[in-house]
Amino acid sequence: MFKTVVDIANENYCSGCGVCAGMCPFNALSIEFNQYGEYIPVLNDALCTDCGVCLKVCPFSNNSKNENELGDSLFSKIGNIKHDQF
């Protein structure tokens, strides 16, 4: 189980989208380049309260909705939109 999105990044699941940093209510996260030029979240431990907001918005967290759930909630009532599970 991941404690923060930094754990997700450390396991190479992060895409560097920055949603976690944008949603962090305590500004404990920033998005910076790593040694490979990829965006990753960087945590300021002094500001983090373990509130879990970052995990709720991260698309790679087990605490957030997956893309199928999001697509269904956003588009299922719109006619002529087709879904392919693959």
C-alpha positions as CSV (number, residue, x, y, z in Angstrom):
1,M,0.0,0.0,0.0
2,F,1.3,3.4,-0.9
3,K,1.6,6.2,1.7
4,T,2.1,9.1,-0.7
5,V,2.4,9.6,-4.5
6,V,6.2,9.7,-4.0
7,D,6.0,5.9,-3.3
8,I,4.1,5.5,-6.5
9,A,6.9,7.4,-8.4
10,N,9.6,5.4,-6.7
11,E,7.9,2.2,-8.1
12,N,7.9,3.8,-11.6
13,Y,4.2,4.1,-11.9
14,C,4.0,7.9,-12.0
15,S,3.4,9.7,-15.3
16,G,4.3,13.1,-14.0
17,C,0.9,14.6,-14.7
18,G,1.1,16.9,-11.6
19,V,-2.5,16.5,-10.4
20,C,-1.2,15.5,-7.0
21,A,0.8,18.7,-6.5
22,G,-2.0,20.8,-7.8
23,M,-4.5,19.3,-5.4
24,C,-2.3,19.1,-2.3
25,P,-4.0,21.4,0.3
26,F,-0.8,22.0,2.1
27,N,1.6,22.6,-0.9
28,A,3.7,19.7,0.3
29,L,4.2,18.4,-3.2
30,S,6.0,19.9,-6.2
31,I,6.7,18.4,-9.6
32,E,10.3,18.5,-10.6
33,F,12.6,16.9,-13.2
34,N,14.4,13.7,-12.1
35,Q,17.9,12.7,-13.4
36,Y,16.3,11.4,-16.6
37,G,14.4,14.6,-17.4
38,E,11.0,13.1,-16.3
39,Y,8.6,14.9,-14.1
40,I,8.1,13.3,-10.6
41,P,6.5,14.4,-7.4
42,V,8.8,15.7,-4.7
43,L,7.5,15.7,-1.1
44,N,8.3,18.3,1.5
45,D,7.9,16.1,4.6
46,A,7.6,19.2,6.9
47,L,4.4,20.2,5.1
48,C,2.8,16.8,4.6
49,T,0.0,15.9,7.0
50,D,-0.7,12.4,5.4
51,C,-4.2,13.7,4.5
52,G,-4.3,11.4,1.5
53,V,-5.6,13.9,-1.1
54,C,-2.6,13.1,-3.4
55,L,-3.6,9.4,-3.4
56,K,-7.2,10.2,-4.1
57,V,-6.4,12.0,-7.3
58,C,-3.5,10.0,-8.5
59,P,-4.5,7.8,-11.5
60,F,-2.0,5.1,-10.4
61,S,-3.2,4.9,-6.8
62,N,-5.4,2.1,-5.4
63,N,-7.4,4.9,-3.7
64,S,-8.6,6.5,-6.9
65,K,-11.0,5.5,-9.5
66,N,-9.6,3.8,-12.5
67,E,-10.0,5.0,-16.1
68,N,-13.0,2.7,-16.7
69,E,-14.9,4.1,-13.7
70,L,-14.1,7.6,-14.7
71,G,-15.1,7.1,-18.3
72,D,-18.3,5.5,-17.3
73,S,-19.2,8.3,-14.9
74,L,-18.3,11.0,-17.4
75,F,-19.6,9.6,-20.7
76,S,-22.1,6.7,-20.2
77,K,-25.1,9.0,-20.6
78,I,-23.9,10.6,-23.8
79,G,-25.3,8.9,-26.9
80,N,-23.1,7.4,-29.6
81,I,-20.1,7.1,-27.4
82,K,-18.6,3.6,-27.5
83,H,-16.4,2.0,-24.9
84,D,-13.7,-0.5,-25.6
85,Q,-12.3,-2.2,-22.5
86,F,-9.0,-2.6,-24.2
